[in-house]
């Protein structure tokens, strides 16, 4: 199977969550780097969640969606956190990468670089 690389950006953090990336069926996303650029007036805590909606299977027409916490990071106000593949080792997603924050904010931007396998 071929490996595809890409990047995704969230420009507005939200307490209600926002989808950063939807992973194609039968693939997984390995996060290779992440930047949290927090230029807001307060520290921001960001949570990444893997939302997995299983396909229907024998006898179950609507399987329960799974919400899997994959990590949490806090970045102080006015600073940028840069994480590489060593910092993010093993951070993989199979559903959608959803981003949740402790406060809605347009002054904190998240960028991830990933590989799809």
C-alpha positions in Angstrom: 0.0 0.0 0.0 1.3 3.5 -0.9 2.1 6.1 1.8 0.5 9.5 1.3 1.8 12.6 3.2 -0.1 15.7 3.9 -0.8 18.5 6.4 -4.0 19.9 8.0 -4.6 23.2 9.9 -7.3 24.3 12.4 -7.5 28.0 12.6 -10.2 28.3 15.3 -10.1 26.3 18.4 -13.5 25.3 19.8 -14.8 23.7 23.0 -17.3 21.9 20.8 -14.6 20.3 18.7 -13.5 20.6 15.1 -12.5 17.9 12.6 -8.9 18.3 11.5 -8.8 15.3 9.2 -11.0 12.4 8.1 -8.9 9.3 7.4 -10.0 7.3 4.3 -11.4 3.8 5.0 -8.8 1.0 5.5 -6.0 3.5 6.2 -4.5 5.0 9.3 -2.9 8.4 9.8 0.5 8.6 11.6 1.1 12.1 13.0 4.7 13.1 12.1 4.8 16.6 13.5 2.5 19.1 15.2 2.7 22.8 15.8 0.5 24.6 18.3 0.9 28.4 17.8 -0.8 30.0 20.7 -0.8 33.8 20.2 -3.8 34.3 22.5 -3.8 36.1 25.9 -4.1 32.8 27.9 -2.6 29.3 27.9 -4.6 26.8 25.8 -5.1 23.2 26.4 -5.8 21.1 23.3 -7.1 17.5 23.1 -6.9 15.3 20.1 -9.6 12.6 19.8 -9.9 9.7 17.3 -13.6 9.4 16.4 -14.3 6.0 14.9 -17.6 5.1 13.4 -17.6 1.4 12.6 -19.3 0.0 9.5 -22.4 -2.0 10.0 -21.8 -5.7 10.5 -23.9 -8.9 10.8 -26.8 -8.2 13.1 -25.7 -4.7 14.0 -27.0 -2.0 11.6 -25.8 1.0 13.6 -22.6 0.2 15.6 -21.7 2.6 18.4 -19.3 5.4 17.6 -16.1 5.2 19.6 -14.4 8.3 21.0 -10.7 7.6 21.7 -8.5 10.2 23.5 -5.1 10.3 21.8 -3.4 13.2 23.7 -3.5 16.5 25.5 -1.1 19.4 25.3 -1.1 22.8 27.1 0.8 25.7 25.4 1.5 28.9 27.4 0.2 32.2 26.1 2.2 33.8 23.3 4.3 30.7 22.7 4.6 28.1 20.0 5.0 24.4 20.7 6.8 22.3 18.0 6.6 18.5 18.3 8.4 16.1 16.0 7.9 12.4 15.3 10.0 11.5 18.4 7.7 13.6 20.6 4.6 12.1 18.9 5.8 8.5 18.6 2.8 6.1 18.2 0.2 8.9 17.7 -2.1 7.2 15.1 -5.7 7.7 14.0 -8.1 5.5 12.1 -11.3 7.5 12.1 -11.3 11.3 12.2 -8.8 13.6 14.0 -11.0 15.9 16.1 -9.5 18.8 18.1 -11.1 20.1 21.3 -9.9 23.0 23.3 -10.5 24.4 26.8 -11.8 27.7 25.2 -12.9 28.9 21.8 -10.1 31.0 20.3 -9.0 32.3 16.9 -5.5 33.2 18.1 -4.3 29.6 18.5 -3.6 27.6 15.4 -2.8 23.9 15.2 -0.9 22.4 12.2 -0.2 18.6 11.9 1.8 16.8 9.3 0.9 13.2 8.7 1.3 10.1 6.7 -1.5 7.9 5.5 -0.8 4.2 5.3 
